[in-house]
Amino acid sequence: MRRSVWLWIIALLITLASGRWQRMTGPTHELSGTASLGGSPIHYVLDRTHVGSGDHRIALGALPADVTGVTEWKEYNSNDAWTAVEMRREGTALVAALPHRPPAGKLWYRVRLARGAETIVLPSERPAAIRFRGEVPPWVLIPHIFIIMLAMLFSTRAGLEIFSPAPRFKGLVGWTLATLVVGGMAIGVFVTHYAFGPWWTGFPVGNDITDNKTLIALVVWIAASLALGRSKLEKAWVVLAALVTLVVFAIPHSWTASEPPHGVLDAAGTTVAAPADSLSGAAVSDSAAAK
């Protein structure tokens, strides 16, 4: 098999691995796990993204009939007290709701389950963070994802071209730039607009990590393209651009949003909300209770 084909195969594998990593570490990936309560295993899945309007439904299924629960939430990065919403039972599930927030709004939340005298908190170490956003139409989101993955593929393949006996960078660099501009910038601004309202939230108007990652990749590839035929270091520039792109695309979209442990957020106490007769967590009473 020709070396060029092998380089394309390697580039494709790296691109697929990068996409998988982004999916597993990004804010759309749920928090899931298994805990034990009263000798019974409790399987849970907690969302980290809410898309669209309305409150966010929390549901834990396959729970024994004597298990009760409370969902606690508070504004993200606030010193507010936790608001506790009693979960109601639907068959074998306990359900509650988190109040809707404007696009880009975030909440910390956790679920406290009790069975007899035993209580557990999910997640066990630190609360989950959920981000609210608008719905991005498929005709925007699908081309954006596809073309960005193509940009990653061309970028990686351009870097691997260094292993060819007679490297030809021009076409690969051109395709990398084109897909970054179209998928990351031209379509990417529509993704940002539909999801959060603004058209651009990166440098210099903001510090959004996703927009800035796209901008960094674009800048280094523009520099690499300018070095072609003009610098003796053109090979180094292309390899550098490919490595920088690989690194910035590997940074999770939510890497700046790590949640502190439960105890750090507990000083303000808990405000008790009305029982969840409907899926709304907005009705909050003035009484306070110890957790």
C-alpha positions as CSV (number, residue, x, y, z in Angstrom):
1,M,0.0,0.0,0.0
2,R,1.3,3.5,-0.9
3,R,2.7,5.6,1.9
4,S,0.1,8.4,1.1
5,V,-2.8,6.0,1.8
6,W,-1.3,4.9,5.1
7,L,-0.9,8.6,6.1
8,W,-4.6,9.2,5.3
9,I,-5.6,6.2,7.3
10,I,-3.5,7.4,10.3
11,A,-4.9,10.9,10.0
12,L,-8.5,9.5,9.9
13,L,-7.9,7.4,13.0
14,I,-6.5,10.4,14.9
15,T,-9.4,12.5,13.8
16,L,-12.0,9.9,14.9
17,A,-10.2,9.6,18.3
18,S,-10.2,13.4,18.7
19,G,-13.9,13.5,17.9
20,R,-14.6,10.8,20.4
21,W,-12.6,12.6,23.1
22,Q,-14.5,15.8,22.5
23,R,-17.8,14.0,22.8
24,M,-16.8,12.2,26.1
25,T,-15.3,15.4,27.7
26,G,-17.7,18.0,26.4
27,P,-20.6,19.7,28.2
28,T,-23.2,17.6,26.3
29,H,-21.9,14.3,27.8
30,E,-24.0,13.2,30.7
31,L,-22.8,12.3,34.2
32,S,-23.6,8.7,34.9
33,G,-22.7,6.1,37.5
34,T,-23.9,3.6,40.0
35,A,-24.3,4.0,43.8
36,S,-25.6,1.8,46.6
37,L,-28.6,2.6,48.8
38,G,-29.9,0.2,51.4
39,G,-28.3,-2.7,49.6
40,S,-29.8,-1.8,46.2
41,P,-27.8,-0.5,43.3
42,I,-28.8,2.9,42.0
43,H,-28.0,3.7,38.4
44,Y,-28.2,7.4,37.5
45,V,-27.7,9.6,34.5
46,L,-27.6,13.4,35.0
47,D,-27.7,15.8,32.1
48,R,-25.2,18.6,31.8
49,T,-27.0,20.5,28.9
50,H,-30.6,21.6,28.5
51,V,-31.7,22.5,24.9
52,G,-34.7,24.6,24.2
53,S,-37.4,26.1,26.4
54,G,-39.1,24.9,29.6
55,D,-37.7,23.6,32.9
56,H,-35.2,20.7,32.8
57,R,-36.7,17.4,33.9
58,I,-34.7,15.3,36.3
59,A,-35.7,11.6,36.4
60,L,-34.1,8.6,38.2
61,G,-35.7,5.3,37.3
62,A,-35.9,1.8,38.6
63,L,-35.9,2.9,42.3
64,P,-37.4,0.8,45.1
65,A,-40.8,2.0,46.4
66,D,-39.4,3.2,49.8
67,V,-36.8,5.5,48.3
68,T,-37.5,9.2,48.5
69,G,-35.6,12.0,47.0
70,V,-34.8,15.7,46.9
71,T,-33.2,17.7,44.1
72,E,-31.1,20.6,45.2
73,W,-30.0,23.4,42.9
74,K,-28.3,26.8,43.1
75,E,-27.1,29.4,40.6
76,Y,-23.7,28.6,39.2
77,N,-20.8,30.5,40.8
78,S,-23.1,32.0,43.5
79,N,-23.1,32.0,47.3
80,D,-26.8,31.4,47.4
81,A,-28.4,28.8,49.5
82,W,-29.3,25.5,47.9
83,T,-33.0,25.3,46.8
84,A,-34.4,21.8,47.6
85,V,-37.3,20.5,45.6
86,E,-39.0,17.3,46.8
87,M,-39.1,14.7,44.0
88,R,-42.4,13.1,43.2
89,R,-42.8,9.5,42.2
90,E,-43.9,8.3,38.8
91,G,-44.1,4.5,38.9
92,T,-40.6,3.3,39.7
93,A,-39.0,6.8,39.0
94,L,-38.5,9.9,41.1
95,V,-38.8,13.1,39.1
96,A,-38.3,16.9,39.7
97,A,-37.3,19.9,37.6
98,L,-34.7,22.5,37.4
99,P,-36.0,26.0,36.6
100,H,-35.2,27.2,33.1
101,R,-32.5,29.7,32.6
102,P,-31.7,32.1,29.7
103,P,-29.2,30.8,27.1
104,A,-25.7,30.3,28.6
105,G,-27.2,30.3,32.1
106,K,-26.0,27.5,34.4
107,L,-27.0,25.8,37.6
108,W,-25.3,23.5,40.0
109,Y,-27.5,20.6,41.1
110,R,-27.4,17.3,42.9
111,V,-29.9,14.6,44.0
112,R,-30.2,13.4,47.6
113,L,-31.9,10.0,48.0
114,A,-33.0,8.5,51.2
115,R,-34.0,5.0,52.2
116,G,-34.8,4.6,55.9
117,A,-32.0,6.1,57.8
118,E,-29.5,5.9,54.9
119,T,-28.9,8.9,52.6
120,I,-26.7,9.3,49.5
121,V,-25.9,12.3,47.3
122,L,-25.5,12.0,43.5
123,P,-23.0,12.8,42.2
124,S,-21.1,11.8,45.3
125,E,-18.0,14.1,45.2
126,R,-19.2,17.3,43.6
127,P,-22.5,18.6,42.1
128,A,-23.3,18.5,38.4
129,A,-23.4,21.7,36.4
130,I,-26.0,22.1,33.7
131,R,-25.9,24.7,31.0
132,F,-29.0,26.0,29.2
133,R,-28.9,26.9,25.5
134,G,-31.2,27.4,22.5
135,E,-31.8,24.7,19.9
136,V,-29.4,24.8,16.9
137,P,-31.2,23.8,13.7
138,P,-29.9,20.6,12.1
139,W,-29.2,22.4,8.9
140,V,-26.6,24.5,10.8
141,L,-25.3,21.9,13.3
142,I,-24.8,19.0,11.0
143,P,-22.7,20.8,8.4
144,H,-20.7,22.5,11.2
145,I,-19.7,19.3,12.9
146,F,-19.0,17.6,9.5
147,I,-16.8,20.4,8.2
148,I,-15.0,20.9,11.5
149,M,-14.1,17.2,11.5
150,L,-12.9,17.6,7.9
151,A,-10.7,20.5,9.0
152,M,-9.2,18.2,11.7
153,L,-8.6,15.5,9.1
154,F,-6.9,17.8,6.7
155,S,-4.9,19.5,9.5
156,T,-3.6,16.1,10.7
157,R,-2.9,14.9,7.2
158,A,-1.0,18.0,6.4
159,G,1.2,17.5,9.5
160,L,1.8,13.9,8.6
161,E,2.9,15.0,5.1
162,I,6.3,15.6,6.7
163,F,6.9,11.8,6.4
164,S,6.4,11.8,2.6
165,P,9.6,11.6,0.5
166,A,8.7,14.7,-1.3
167,P,6.2,16.7,0.8
168,R,3.5,18.6,-0.9
169,F,1.8,20.9,1.6
170,K,0.1,23.5,-0.6
171,G,-3.2,21.6,-1.3
172,L,-3.5,20.2,2.2
173,V,-2.9,23.5,3.9
174,G,-5.4,25.1,1.5
175,W,-8.1,22.6,2.3
176,T,-7.4,23.0,6.1
177,L,-7.8,26.7,5.9
178,A,-10.9,26.5,3.8
179,T,-12.7,24.0,6.1
180,L,-11.7,26.0,9.2
181,V,-13.1,29.2,7.7
182,V,-16.3,27.6,6.5
183,G,-17.0,25.2,9.3
184,G,-15.5,27.0,12.2
185,M,-16.1,30.7,11.4
186,A,-18.8,31.1,8.7
187,I,-21.1,28.3,10.1
188,G,-19.8,28.4,13.6
189,V,-21.1,31.9,14.3
190,F,-24.6,30.7,13.4
191,V,-24.2,27.8,15.9
192,T,-23.2,30.3,18.6
193,H,-26.1,32.6,17.7
194,Y,-28.8,30.0,17.8
195,A,-27.4,28.4,21.0
196,F,-26.6,31.5,23.0
197,G,-27.7,34.7,21.2
198,P,-24.4,36.5,20.3
199,W,-22.7,35.8,17.0
200,W,-19.2,35.6,18.5
201,T,-18.1,35.1,22.1
202,G,-14.3,34.6,21.7
203,F,-11.4,37.1,21.6
204,P,-11.6,40.1,21.7
205,V,-15.2,40.4,22.9
206,G,-15.3,37.4,25.2
207,N,-13.4,34.4,26.5
208,D,-15.5,31.5,25.2
209,I,-13.2,28.5,25.0
210,T,-14.9,27.0,21.9
211,D,-14.7,30.2,19.8
212,N,-11.1,30.8,20.9
213,K,-10.0,27.3,20.0
214,T,-11.3,27.9,16.5
215,L,-9.6,31.3,16.3
216,I,-6.2,29.9,17.5
217,A,-6.3,27.1,14.9
218,L,-7.2,29.5,12.1
219,V,-4.4,31.9,13.1
220,V,-1.7,29.2,13.1
221,W,-2.8,27.8,9.8
222,I,-2.8,31.3,8.2
223,A,0.8,31.6,9.5
224,A,1.7,28.2,8.0
225,S,0.2,29.1,4.7
226,L,2.2,32.4,4.6
227,A,5.4,30.4,5.2
228,L,4.9,28.1,2.2
229,G,7.4,29.0,-0.5
230,R,8.6,32.0,1.6
231,S,10.5,30.4,4.5
232,K,13.0,27.6,4.9
233,L,11.0,26.6,8.0
234,E,7.8,25.9,6.0
235,K,7.9,22.3,7.1
236,A,8.2,23.3,10.7
237,W,5.4,25.8,10.4
238,V,3.0,23.1,9.0
239,V,3.9,20.6,11.6
240,L,3.5,23.2,14.4
241,A,0.1,24.3,13.0
242,A,-1.0,20.6,12.9
243,L,0.2,20.0,16.5
244,V,-1.4,23.2,17.8
245,T,-4.7,22.3,16.2
246,L,-4.6,18.8,17.6
247,V,-3.9,20.2,21.1
248,V,-6.6,23.0,21.1
249,F,-9.2,20.6,19.7
250,A,-8.4,18.2,22.5
251,I,-9.2,20.8,25.1
252,P,-12.7,20.0,26.4
253,H,-15.3,22.7,25.7
254,S,-16.0,22.7,29.5
255,W,-12.4,22.6,30.8
256,T,-12.8,25.9,32.7
257,A,-16.0,24.7,34.4
258,S,-14.8,22.2,37.0
259,E,-17.2,22.0,40.0
260,P,-16.0,22.4,43.6
261,P,-16.8,19.6,46.1
262,H,-20.1,19.6,47.9
263,G,-18.8,21.0,51.2
264,V,-17.4,24.1,49.6
265,L,-20.8,25.0,48.3
266,D,-22.8,24.1,51.5
267,A,-22.1,27.1,53.8
268,A,-25.2,29.1,52.9
269,G,-27.6,26.2,53.8
270,T,-30.7,25.0,52.0
271,T,-33.9,26.7,51.2
272,V,-36.9,24.4,50.9
273,A,-39.1,24.6,47.8
274,A,-42.7,23.5,47.6
275,P,-43.2,19.8,46.8
276,A,-43.0,19.0,43.1
277,D,-46.6,18.5,42.2
278,S,-45.7,19.6,38.7
279,L,-42.4,19.9,36.9
280,S,-41.5,23.3,38.1
281,G,-38.9,24.2,40.6
282,A,-39.6,27.9,40.7
283,A,-41.9,28.1,43.7
284,V,-39.6,28.6,46.6
285,S,-40.7,29.1,50.2
286,D,-38.8,31.2,52.8
287,S,-38.2,28.3,55.3
288,A,-34.8,26.8,55.8
289,A,-33.8,23.3,56.7
290,A,-30.6,21.5,57.5
291,K,-29.5,18.9,55.0
